[in-house]
């Protein structure tokens, strides 16, 4: 079932890409890239406190091992 869905989407995008102008296609691609960047930025913001905590712990252990 998912295979049929993906083939349908793929075929639809081929038809859309063949009928639209290059400028519109580039705008759609840029929009898709922006939509993919949003979850990445949100997850980076949400995980940053944990990353800082783990980094401090790591560097503290590293400093102890060198001493």
C-alpha positions, 0 to 999 in steps of 0.5 A: 500500500505505501508503495502505491502512495509513493508512486502516485506522489512521484507521478504527480510531481513529474506531471507538476514539474513538466507543466510549471515554469522553472521559476515556480519549481525553484520556489517550490523546492526552496519552500520544501527545504525551508519546511525541512529546516523548521523541525531541525531548528526546533529540535536543536533549540529543544535539545540545547539544554541537554547538550550543554549539560552533557558537554559540561559533564564530558569536559569535566571528566576529560579534565579529571582524567588529564589531571 
